[in-house]
Amino acid sequence: MIREHDDEPVPGLPERLPGGETVLWQGAPRWRSLARRAFHVRLVALYFVALAAWSGASAAADGAGPGTLAMDALWLALVASIPIGTLLAVSVLAARTTLYTVTDRRLVLRVGVALPMAVNIPLGAVRSAGLRRCADGTGDILLSLLPAHRVSFVALWPHVRPWRFSKPQPLLRGLPDAEAAAQALATALAASTAAEPTQAAPAPAIERPRPPVDVPAGVAA
């Protein structure tokens, strides 16, 4: 369920928790992690570095002097600062406006810069989850949902796994305390599974493996 929110009665939540529901963990992504791995600032910077090297080599081959080369490099640096600065600003805003919440009943993603919204994912909708540790010290948690439950790729981006348009997978990005988040989510999912009523009927067609958060570094995002 996706809801816009103006005023939050509880930080990160669109409404007060019902009786008996408890917040287990809350956290937000690091903006540097979003800049590198979601908005690909490094790739954009490398593109302009390569462009500057090619332009400088071409100008030098045509006989341009040091002053001309310096002016060309300065002009290209000014041009490059626009997209790079924009991506950095968006990364900071995305980190400041994002708050992930794990309760004993659901996962809530408060996301959105221009259009803030809260995405509620019941624990019963989660098929599995995986933890990926990143070189910058942060971690990502990837969620796989049951087929009956869908989220919008456009509404959640960049908090979804890239290139999974037909079956979007929510992604908690750049968490500085990813281990604590994974443990809280694993505890909530295990308790949710244990609370499900047992049935004497044959096993259902859709299985939800547990415990879900146990992949040390194997999820590719």
C-alpha positions as CSV (number, residue, x, y, z in Angstrom):
1,M,0.0,0.0,0.0
2,I,1.4,3.4,-1.0
3,R,0.4,6.6,0.8
4,E,1.5,10.2,0.6
5,H,2.1,11.8,3.9
6,D,2.5,15.4,5.1
7,D,2.8,15.1,8.9
8,E,4.1,11.9,10.5
9,P,2.7,11.0,13.9
10,V,5.7,8.7,14.3
11,P,9.0,9.3,12.4
12,G,9.0,7.2,9.2
13,L,5.4,6.0,9.6
14,P,2.3,7.4,8.0
15,E,0.2,6.7,11.2
16,R,0.6,5.6,14.8
17,L,1.2,1.9,15.3
18,P,-1.8,-0.1,16.3
19,G,-1.8,-1.7,19.7
20,G,0.7,-4.6,20.1
21,E,2.9,-3.6,17.2
22,T,6.5,-2.7,18.0
23,V,9.3,-1.0,16.1
24,L,12.3,-3.3,16.0
25,W,14.7,-1.1,13.9
26,Q,14.9,2.1,12.0
27,G,17.6,3.4,9.8
28,A,18.5,5.5,6.7
29,P,21.0,5.1,3.9
30,R,24.3,7.0,3.7
31,W,24.2,9.6,1.0
32,R,27.7,8.7,-0.2
33,S,26.6,5.1,-0.8
34,L,23.6,6.3,-2.7
35,A,25.8,8.6,-4.8
36,R,28.2,5.8,-5.7
37,R,26.0,2.8,-6.2
38,A,22.5,4.2,-7.0
39,F,23.3,7.4,-8.9
40,H,26.7,6.3,-10.3
41,V,28.5,9.6,-9.6
42,R,31.9,7.9,-10.1
43,L,31.0,6.7,-13.6
44,V,29.8,10.1,-14.6
45,A,33.0,11.7,-13.3
46,L,35.1,9.1,-15.1
47,Y,33.3,9.8,-18.3
48,F,34.2,13.5,-18.1
49,V,37.8,12.7,-17.1
50,A,38.1,10.5,-20.2
51,L,36.5,13.2,-22.3
52,A,38.9,15.8,-21.0
53,A,41.9,13.5,-21.8
54,W,40.7,12.9,-25.3
55,S,39.9,16.6,-25.9
56,G,43.3,17.6,-24.5
57,A,45.2,15.1,-26.6
58,S,43.3,16.1,-29.8
59,A,44.0,19.8,-29.1
60,A,47.7,19.2,-28.4
61,A,48.0,17.2,-31.6
62,D,46.6,20.2,-33.4
63,G,49.2,22.5,-31.9
64,A,47.2,24.1,-29.1
65,G,49.3,25.9,-26.5
66,P,49.2,25.4,-22.7
67,G,46.9,28.3,-22.2
68,T,44.3,27.0,-24.6
69,L,44.6,23.5,-23.1
70,A,44.0,25.0,-19.6
71,M,41.0,27.0,-20.7
72,D,39.5,23.9,-22.4
73,A,40.0,21.9,-19.3
74,L,38.5,24.6,-17.1
75,W,35.5,24.8,-19.4
76,L,34.9,21.1,-19.4
77,A,35.3,21.0,-15.6
78,L,32.5,23.6,-15.3
79,V,30.3,21.6,-17.6
80,A,31.0,18.4,-15.6
81,S,30.2,20.1,-12.3
82,I,26.5,20.5,-13.3
83,P,25.5,16.8,-13.7
84,I,27.9,15.7,-10.9
85,G,26.7,18.4,-8.5
86,T,23.0,17.6,-9.3
87,L,23.6,13.8,-8.6
88,L,25.3,14.6,-5.4
89,A,22.5,16.9,-4.3
90,V,19.9,14.3,-5.2
91,S,21.8,11.7,-3.2
92,V,21.9,13.9,-0.1
93,L,18.2,14.7,-0.4
94,A,17.3,11.0,-1.0
95,A,19.3,10.0,2.1
96,R,17.7,12.7,4.3
97,T,14.1,11.9,3.2
98,T,14.4,8.1,3.4
99,L,13.7,6.1,6.6
100,Y,13.4,2.4,6.7
101,T,11.4,0.8,9.6
102,V,11.1,-2.8,10.6
103,T,8.3,-3.7,13.0
104,D,7.2,-7.1,14.2
105,R,4.4,-7.0,11.6
106,R,5.7,-5.2,8.5
107,L,8.4,-3.3,6.8
108,V,7.8,0.4,6.0
109,L,9.8,2.4,3.5
110,R,9.4,6.2,3.8
111,V,10.9,7.4,0.5
112,G,10.6,10.2,-2.0
113,V,12.1,13.6,-2.4
114,A,9.5,15.5,-4.5
115,L,6.7,13.2,-3.7
116,P,7.1,11.6,-0.2
117,M,5.3,8.4,0.4
118,A,5.3,5.4,2.7
119,V,5.3,1.9,1.3
120,N,4.0,-0.8,3.7
121,I,5.2,-4.3,3.1
122,P,3.5,-6.9,5.4
123,L,5.9,-9.6,6.7
124,G,3.6,-12.2,5.2
125,A,4.3,-10.8,1.7
126,V,8.1,-11.5,2.0
127,R,9.3,-14.7,0.4
128,S,13.0,-14.2,1.4
129,A,15.6,-11.5,2.1
130,G,19.3,-11.3,1.6
131,L,22.1,-9.2,3.1
132,R,25.0,-7.9,0.9
133,R,28.0,-6.3,2.6
134,C,29.7,-3.5,0.6
135,A,33.3,-2.3,0.4
136,D,32.4,1.1,1.9
137,G,31.3,-0.5,5.2
138,T,27.6,-0.3,4.4
139,G,25.2,-3.0,3.5
140,D,22.1,-3.6,1.4
141,I,19.1,-5.8,2.2
142,L,17.2,-7.2,-0.8
143,L,13.6,-8.4,-0.4
144,S,11.9,-11.0,-2.6
145,L,8.1,-10.8,-2.5
146,L,5.5,-13.4,-3.0
147,P,3.9,-13.3,-6.5
148,A,0.6,-12.0,-5.1
149,H,2.3,-8.9,-3.8
150,R,3.7,-6.2,-6.1
151,V,5.4,-2.8,-5.7
152,S,6.0,-0.1,-8.2
153,F,9.5,0.1,-9.6
154,V,9.1,3.8,-10.5
155,A,7.6,4.8,-7.2
156,L,10.4,3.0,-5.2
157,W,13.5,3.7,-7.3
158,P,16.3,3.9,-6.2
159,H,15.1,1.6,-3.4
160,V,14.6,-1.3,-5.7
161,R,17.0,-3.8,-7.4
162,P,18.1,-2.5,-10.8
163,W,16.7,-3.9,-14.0
164,R,13.9,-5.9,-12.3
165,F,11.0,-4.2,-14.0
166,S,8.5,-7.1,-14.3
167,K,9.0,-8.3,-10.7
168,P,10.4,-5.3,-8.7
169,Q,12.3,-6.2,-5.6
170,P,12.6,-3.7,-2.7
171,L,16.1,-2.8,-1.7
172,L,17.2,-1.2,1.5
173,R,20.4,0.6,0.3
174,G,23.5,1.8,1.9
175,L,22.8,0.9,5.5
176,P,25.6,1.8,8.0
177,D,24.1,-0.7,10.5
178,A,23.1,-3.4,8.0
179,E,23.9,-6.2,10.4
180,A,21.5,-4.9,13.0
181,A,18.8,-4.3,10.3
182,A,19.2,-7.8,9.0
183,Q,19.0,-9.3,12.5
184,A,15.8,-7.3,13.3
185,L,14.2,-8.4,10.0
186,A,15.2,-12.0,10.5
187,T,13.7,-12.0,14.0
188,A,10.5,-10.4,12.7
189,L,10.1,-12.8,9.8
190,A,10.9,-15.9,12.0
191,A,8.3,-14.8,14.5
192,S,5.8,-14.1,11.7
193,T,6.3,-17.6,10.3
194,A,6.0,-19.2,13.8
195,A,2.7,-17.3,14.3
196,E,1.1,-18.6,11.2
197,P,-1.5,-21.3,11.8
198,T,-0.6,-24.8,10.9
199,Q,-2.8,-26.7,8.5
200,A,-3.4,-30.4,8.0
201,A,-3.9,-29.8,4.3
202,P,-1.0,-30.6,1.8
203,A,1.8,-28.1,1.6
204,P,0.9,-24.9,-0.3
205,A,2.2,-24.4,-3.8
206,I,4.2,-21.3,-2.8
207,E,6.9,-21.8,-0.2
208,R,8.5,-19.1,1.8
209,P,11.9,-20.2,3.0
210,R,13.0,-19.1,6.5
211,P,15.2,-17.8,8.0
212,P,15.4,-15.3,5.2
213,V,18.3,-13.0,6.1
214,D,21.3,-15.3,5.8
215,V,23.1,-14.6,2.6
216,P,26.5,-13.1,3.5
217,A,27.4,-11.6,0.2
218,G,25.7,-13.3,-2.5
219,V,23.0,-11.0,-3.7
220,A,23.8,-9.0,-6.8
221,A,22.1,-5.7,-7.0
